[in-house]
């Protein structure tokens, strides 16, 4: 009993501090996104509410902002830099491997993220494309790592897998919020996380996370599972089908 009482006394200041902070209650419209043969992308709705201590809005003039980040599973990526040899041929030159780059990253905020938080805080929470921690596998010079990191982000951005959307989070009456994140057709499958950040006066006051699963369905799921579980048989069947289709196309061409 004495140990329990001592623990409660130690935790009391922390519990009181937590009780004086707002709490996020987030949710997503779809916990699962199914990818079928006709999948051309989807709009993922994220919404929720801000619960303030005592149920009352802050009485100061400081605005409340919401930042939403949707991340895909991390993956290892090898980036190669090409250079022109002799003014005629492009060849691979320098390269950089990243151990844990997010396969998908989308951030939406009620205002531009640079106006909400300083560089250090954005780096801690990885808020913004320029604040991603990509975990380079080599000890290359800082300038070279920065160049490769910018190239990776630009490449992912052009394919729609990295998105930054300032002003796309709507806040109603300082309590309710909603945001729509576009999931592109080329999105990888796996377990995604949707993180919501409550920001006031340059500080992150609350964070909440929900999980989303994106998976293939129907025939696409059968093909993907076959390739993973029976790689040799899948390869032999793919080669056999290619030969059969090629032979059939040749027969049709000779007849006509």
Secondary structure, DSSP 8 states (H G I E B T S, - for coil): -HHHHHHHHHHHHHHHHHHTS-EEEEEES-SEEEE-TT---EEEEEEEEEE-GGG---SSS--EEEEEEEE--EEEEEEEEEEEETTTEEEEEEEEEEEEEES-EEEEESS-HHHHS-HHHHHHHT-SGGG----BSS---HHHHHHHHHHHHHHHHHTTSEEEEET-EEEETTTEEEEEEEE-TT---EEEEEEEEEEETTEEEEEEEEEEEEEE-THHHHHHHHHHH-HHHHHHHHHHHHHHHHHHHHHHHHH-
